[in-house]
Amino acid sequence: VEDFGAKGDNSRDCTTAIQAAINYAEAVAHAGGAVLNKAGIGGEVRLGSGVFQISSQLTINSDGVYLVGEGEGTTIIRQTDETENGIVMKTVNTLTDANADRPGNVGVKNLSIYIDPSDQTDSLSGYGIVAQLVQFTCENVNVRGFRRSFHVSGSLRRSLITNCVSECDRGGTIAV
C-alpha cells in the first residue's frame, strides 16, 4: 500500500491509499491477472509495519483479494471514526470443483485493527470486520475497541476464523 501513498506513521489518513490498493488488486483479479494459489490467495494487498489510520471503512468486493499485514501488533489499522466499520468484505464466492475444498477466497491476515479509547464516545457503533454473504478467511487478527469484533450476515459455510483475538466489550464478539 505504500506504493499508493499510505504511510504507517499514525499521523495521516491512509483510507484513500489503502482502498486504491484494494481496488487495483480487484481490477487485476477481474482482468484475469490473478491466479489463485493453493491457499486461495490471488491478490494480496500488503501493509508494512506501522500504524495506518483510516477514517472510513475499507471494502473488499472481489474474490481472491486479501489484506495482509506483517503480524499482529506490527501492522495496525487504526479506525479514527467510531461510527464506521473497519474492514468490510462483500464478495460472494461461487463454489466450484476447483475451490470447494478450501475456505473463503477473501480475507484479512496478520494484523491488528482497533479504535483507540481516546476516539470512543457513547456513539460507538462500528464493527471491526464485517462479512456480508461471503466465504472469508480471518487469520492472526486482533480486533479491539469496536462495538463488536465480527459481524457476519449470511452463511459461515467455508469461512475460517483462526488465531484471532477480540477485545471489544460493548456488544459481544461475533454477531451472526
N, C-alpha and C positions, 0 to 999 in steps of 0.2 A: 504493500500500500504506500510505501514511501515514494515509489515512482509516480504516484498520483498526487503527491503533496502532503500526505499525512505525516505528522511528527509526533512521536511518543514522548513529548516533553511536558505533558499535563498543563499546558498553558494556552492551547488554541483548540478551536473546534475542528475536529477531523471528520465530521459526518459526511460532508460532500466528497472528500477524497476517498474515504473507505467505500462509500456507496458507488463511486465511479469505478473503483477496482472490482467490486462485485458485479456491476453492470457489464464491465468488459469481459469478465470470466463467463458470464451468462451468454454474451454475444458470441464468444469463441465456441462455447458448447453448442449453441444453436446452429452455428455455421459448419458444424461437423469437425471442428478443430480439436475438440477434447475427446480423448479416448479413455473410457473408464478402466482403471486398473483393477486388480483382484479385490481390492478393498472398496471398490465402488466410487473411487475418487476420480473426478475428471478435471475440474478447475479448482485449484487451491488458491485462495486469496490469503496470502501470508502477511501476518503482522509481526514485526520485530519486537524486541523488548522495549518496555516503556509504558507510559500511561497515555492512552489515546482518548481524548474527550469527545463525546458525541452529545448533540442537543436534540436529536430526534432518532427514531428507530432506524436500524439498518434492516433492509429487507432482501431476502434471497428468494427469487422467483423461479429458479431453474434447477432441474435435476443435475447432479454431477458437480455442484458447487459447494465447497466447504470453506469456512472461515477458520483459519488455523493460526494459532499463536505459538510462542516458543515454550510455554509452560504456565501453569497456574502461578500467579504471583510475579511472573516475569513479564508476561503480556497482559495488560489490564485495559479493559474498555470501561471508561467512566461516563455513565449517563448523567448529565447535569440537569435534566428536566424530569422531575419526579412524576409527572403525569404521562410520560412517554414510556413505551416498552424499550427493551434493549435490542434484541435481535428477533426478527420475525421471519419464519420460513413458511412460504405459501405454496410451494410447488406440489403437484400431485404426481406420484410415481406410478406408472403402469407396470405391473409385474409381467415379466416375460420369462421364457426359459433361461435366458442369459443372466437375469438378475434375481431370480426367485429365491435363491439360497443365501442372499446376503441382506444385511439391514439397510436402512434408508440411504438414499442417494444424495442427501443434502444434510449439512450438519455444521457443528461447531466443535472445535477440538483445542485443547491445550491453552486455555486462557482463563482469566477471571473477568467478570463483568459485575459492576456494582454502582449503586448510588451512594455517595458519601453522606454520612449522617448530617453534615452541615448543609446539604442540599434538600433534606427532608422536612416536610411540614405535615399537617393533617390532611393535605391534598394528595398524599402518596397513593398512586393508583396504577403505576406501571408494573409490567411483568418483566422478569429478566429475559426469558426465552419463550417465544410463542411459536407453536407449531400448528398450522391450520391445514388440515386434510393432507398431511404429508407423512411419508415414511422417513424418519430422520435419525441421525446419529448425534449424540452428545457425549463426548468423552473428555475426561480430565478437565472439567469446567467447575469453577467456583462462582456461585451466584449469590450476591448479598445486597441487602438494603432495599430491595424491591418489595412490592406488596406480596408477590409470590415469585418463586423461582421459575416454575414452568407452568405454562398454560397450554393445554392440548385440546384442540377441537377436532374431532374426527377420531379415527382409529389409531391405536398404538401398534397395530399389526406391522411387523417387520421394522419396528423402531427400536433403538438401542440407547439407553441412558446408562453409562457406566463410569465409575470413579468420579462422580460429581458431588459437590458439596453445596448445600443450601443453607444460607444464613439469613433467611427472610422471616420475620416474626409478626407480620401484620395480616396474614391471611392464609398461611399454610405454605406447603412446599409445592405440591402439584395439584392443579385443577384440571380435571378431565371432563 
